[in-house]
């Protein structure tokens, strides 16, 4: 555990939060971007990234779990976004 590793994980977590925020916005039903909520999601991601530095699991285990988790959430949001745009009720 060093400061570079903690900062690196915070950055990765923030990027994950921002990515999730964008897919959440994409699936919204014509709502405008809620920047406050978007920023909170990025900050939450950064916090989770820092916390991950202190969880006693291997990086390989974390990578498998988080890749699966992240892809599930992201793909679900993208499917909802596509579905709502294809079958839009006008």
Secondary structure, DSSP 4 states (H G I P E B T S, - for coil): --HHHHHHHHHHHHHHHHHHHHHHHHHSSSPPP-HHHHHHHHHHHHHHHHHHTTS-S-HHHHHHHHHHHHHHHHHHHHHHHHHHHHT---
